[in-house]
Amino acid sequence: MPLDLAVIIVTWNVRELALNAIRTLNTDLDQSGLNAEIWVVDNASSDGTAEAIRTKFPKVQLIASTENLGFAGGNNLALRTLGFCDDPTPNPSSPCAVFLLNPDTLTHPGAIRALYATLTDKPDAGVVGARLDYEDGSFQHSAFAFPGLAQIVIDLFPLPPRLVGRLYDSRINGRYPRSWYDAGKPFRVGHPLGATMLIRREAIEQTGLFDQQFFMYCEEIDWCMRIQAAGWRNYCQPAAHVTHLSGQSTSQIRAQSLVNLWRSRLRLYKKHYSPLKVWVARLLIRWGMRLQIRRAQTLPAETRDQLVAAYQTIVALT
């Protein structure tokens, strides 16, 4: 019989966080009643992550990559090992669902069962994400509408102070009302945050795997867009609670992460949107980055130089 669930965690130099993620995940899986396995792909960490996982969690299926494959490449490595492929080929021996989980997470009791039950209760569900909180328990947006031009403006350009908060948390910026999360019932979204994504086997089979040209950022958005285009719907399940410590790997390389982010956003626009929308997006990003370069002049020299170099690289991409 195929597994009910395979959980994939991709790690890079976050040893202690990964160990805590696996510990809380194990506890919840034991209570879920599901036939499940945990797979960890370590992206050539230099902090002993792979060795620590082997020692503390010998039942975890560990793949120690000799190179950093990024989020998409790391997940694809495990997905292929589980029997999935890029072609739309059914494979009934593959797990019924795959749960992609960030290593900077803490899974709360009942989360896995609630996510999996959503697939059972909603035959149209291709992807389901959890409700996320920050480490201090404060609210974190867990799912978003597919990105548009308004998000670029809000991200990069100064806005009147009285509008900043309202626009940031609004539907204009792709956010869903907090009341939807508080209601505790699943609601339709464009895509969940990539920190937690439960994906139905058939949705994977129809759409293939992550596009590895997205090394970091936007890969989950691209996949969710393809899954929705194939006729599935994407949901957030607020009854599934996961703490997300947020950005622990990417914070190690801030300037490079900015370049990765905007390179991926541009690729997403070119792949899914009209030429006119792509042209406007390029123009907005170019203007926005030049504004960021001027703002960065007040920062300490080392930080300023790294960020300015990143902003200039992004301008060149447009």
Helices and strands as residue ranges (DSSP letters): E 5-11, H 15-32, E 36-43, H 49-56, E 61-65, H 70-81, E 97-101, E 105-107, H 111-121, E 125-133, E 139-140, E 143-144, H 149-156, H 161-168, G 171-173, H 178-182, E 187-189, E 191-192, E 196-200, H 201-207, H 219-229, E 233-244, G 250-253, H 254-272, H 275-295, G 296-298, H 301-317
